[in-house]
Structure formats: structure tokens, C-alpha cells
Amino acid sequence: MKFSKKMLWIMFLCFVGLGVSIKLSFIYYHANYDSYALPSFCSINEFVDCDAVAKTTYSQFLGIPLSYWGIFLYLIFLFLTIVDKFKNIRIFRFLEVFKNPISYISVLGILSFLSSMILATISLFVIKKLCILCVVTYFIDLIIALIASECNFKNIIHNFKTTLFDFIEGVKRYTKTFFVLLILSASFLAYSGITLNFVPKVKAVTSIKKFGKIKYNPYRIHGNTLGNPHGDVTIEIYSDFVCPLCYINNIMLHKAVQEFSNIKVIHYNFPFDKECNKYIDINMHPNACFMSKGAIAARKQGDYWGMSTLLYENKPVDMESLLKLVKKLELNETEFLKDFNSKSTYGEMANEIAHASLDEDINATPTMIINGEKVVGIKPYYKLKEILKEHGAK
């Protein structure tokens, strides 16, 4: 089985690209699923960091990691380099539709390189980090394309025309087979792109971002009780009103109490604001104490959760903007101001903060304690539902 020098060079580059893509797949796995994995060799500094790129949602396309797409691409290249050797074998007679494999390699290489340039742009200007192994594959694709077309622009045009005509002829000849493969491929990609089951971390981030885009909590309630007051699944939520992830978690909890009948939610204020929280080292969320007092003052008039939602959505920074929310909730402004400035309100807030820090060892928001199980940080909604069901939510 003899190969031309051109094909041998292309085969060599394909094997290199395949090896790099497999390595990128390992990096993707360790970066996303192995919390104990050490940084890869190509995580050199803050800018050149393959691991950081692999952790972003841009490291997949249609629910499949880009490194897997790379493996698939180089396997196709390798297939095209040897397809001529199998055409004369009876059981592979259908491969005769691949009349000009070198043209297909040229076209596929150029299209791959152009796609790589889009990825490079995203990497440099959106992610602002560089994956050097990815860059290696970009150049491999370009070199394969140049070798296949002999660095001749006329050959490139000819290869595109040849590929198009051969494709049309092949579809005409094997129409049923083509459409069956097309439907199967489209169905698989639709499934992977919609469910994101093959990239669970991207699925989790996408789920959380979906709630983060909501500007108005559609599940809001009024009153001091969220959920079933007699529910046997208790969620103790520790959060502050400046925390952006707490905002998302608040919407999720409101949605959960509508979907499950035996959940009750108890909220504890834990503002990351040194004005009232002496248990923290960093003043991460200035003005959080101010808003916590506003929520507690509203609780004294029976609308803690109504005020909480408005605080998350509006984040008032002064009394004037806070009183607009009081008016919107139709609370008594005089009573609200009296309660807001009372020692009782400050005492309730201080007790909640002390309970969170001293009794429950809370040091991050949002943190939930679900029937005794501590859940630190935000979880995607589907994961939150799983945890609730494990504790008996119905």
C-alpha cells in the first residue's frame, strides 16, 4: 500500500493533530471534573492557560467538547487519506463516491482553519486567555489545507468546486442513505445541544445563567412565609441582598416552593458588610446591612418576602430609594422608619448574623442547610430539585 509524499505528510500531521486533540480532551476532563487535578503543563500564567479556557462555556459546541470535535476531524482526515485503498474491495464499493479525497481534505482543512480563527478571536477578546495546544491545532489545519491545495489559490477554488459537485452527485446516488444519516446526525446534535448531558458543567452554568437573566422574579410572593409553614423539608438560607448569586438563588427557591408542596424556607440575614458583621474579614458587599434592616422592618409589617424580592431587584443605596419600595408594597411609611431605626431591628439582624457565623459556621453566601445538609454556593435548579427530593420533597 503506497502513498504519495503529499499523503504521507498529511497523515503525519493528522496523527499529530489527533494526539493533541486527545491531550486536550484529558485537559478538559481534569479541568472540569477532577477537583484534585494539578494544573496542566500548558497552564503557564494568567494569560496562557489551557485549563482556564477548558472551563469556559466556549469549550464546547452543540453540547460536545471542542476537543472531541478535533478528534473526529482528524479521524475524517485520516479516512480520506486511505479511502482510495479500499475502493476496489467489494464490500467497500460504496466508497467510490469519494472520487477526489485530496480536494475534500483541502476544503475541510480550510473550513477548519477558518472556524479556528473564530475560536481564536473568542479566546483573545472574550475569554482573554490563550490555549497553546488549541493554537497548535489551528496551524495543523492550515498546513494540511496548504499541502492538499499545493499553496495554489486556483487549486483551492478548483477543490471547492470539485467537492461541491462530488457531494451533489453522491447525494443523488445514495439519497435515502444520505437523509437517514442526516436525520440521525441532526437528532444526535439536537439532543446534545439542548440537553448538554455530555458537558454537565456547561449545563450547570447555563442553567444558572438562565435564572440570572431574569430581571423580575415571576414567582414572587408576599408575606412572611415562603412555602408550606408545616412542611417537613426545611431550607435555611443564609444570604445577603447585594450578593448576585443570592439573587439567583432567591428566584430558584420561590420556584421550588411552587413545585413542591412540603417545603418551607427560613431566611437568615448574613450581610458581607463590616458595618454590622464583625465576623468577616473583607467588606465585600457594602450597603448589605442597610438592606437587611429594610427587610426586617418590612417583616414587622408582614411582608418580609415581598421586600426581599424588591431589595434583590433594586438594591437601594439610600433611604429615599428604599422608601419607594415601601410605597410599592403599600407598607406604613411611618412605622417602617420607626422599625428600621429601632434597636429591636438591629438586634434581630445581629442575632441572625451571630447564629450564622457561630452556630452554623457560615462563611459564604448563598449557603443553604436543607434538613441538616449544608449546601454551600449556588446550584443549578435541576440539581437543587434533586437534593430536595433526596430529603423527601414532594
MOJO-V497234 format. One record per pair of residues at least 4 apart in sequence whose C-alpha atoms are under 6 Angstrom apart, sorted by the first residue. I is the first residue (numbers start at 1). GAP is how many residues later the second one is. Records with the same first field share a line. If there is no record, write none. Layout:
I->GAP + GAP
//
This chain:
3->4
7->4
10->134
14->4 + 60
17->120
18->53 + 56
21->46 + 49 + 50
24->43
25->42
27->4
28->26
29->4
30->4 + 7
31->20
32->23
42->8
43->6 + 7
44->4 + 5
47->82 + 83
48->81 + 82
49->81 + 82
50->81
54->5
57->145
59->6 + 7
60->4 + 5 + 6
62->131
63->129 + 130 + 133
79->4
80->21
87->5 + 6 + 8 + 9
97->73
102->46
103->56
104->4 + 59
105->4
106->39 + 42 + 43
108->4
109->32 + 36
110->35
113->25 + 28 + 29
116->22
121->4
122->4
123->4 + 5 + 6
124->4 + 5
146->4 + 5
149->6 + 7
155->4
159->4
163->4
166->4
171->4
174->4
179->4
181->4
182->4
183->4
186->4
189->4
190->4
191->4
192->4
196->7
202->4
204->176
207->173
208->172
211->37
212->36
217->34
219->35 + 36
222->81 + 83 + 84
223->79 + 80 + 81 + 82
224->78 + 79 + 80 + 81
226->39
227->30 + 36 + 37
228->34 + 35 + 36
229->35
231->31 + 32 + 33
232->30
233->30
234->29 + 30 + 31 + 136 + 137
235->30 + 134 + 135
236->29 + 30 + 31 + 132 + 133
237->30 + 130 + 131
238->30 + 31 + 32 + 128 + 129
239->7 + 30 + 31 + 126 + 127
240->29 + 30 + 31
241->47 + 71
242->43 + 46
246->4 + 120
247->65
257->6
260->134
261->133
268->84
269->83
270->83
271->17 + 18
272->12 + 13
273->4 + 10 + 12 + 13 + 15
274->4 + 9
293->47
295->9 + 12 + 13
297->39 + 42 + 43
298->5 + 6
299->4 + 5
310->4
311->4
316->5 + 6
319->4
326->5
336->4
343->4
351->4
354->4
355->4
356->4 + 6
357->4 + 5
366->11
367->8 + 9 + 10
368->6 + 7
369->4 + 5 + 6
379->5
388->5
389->4
//
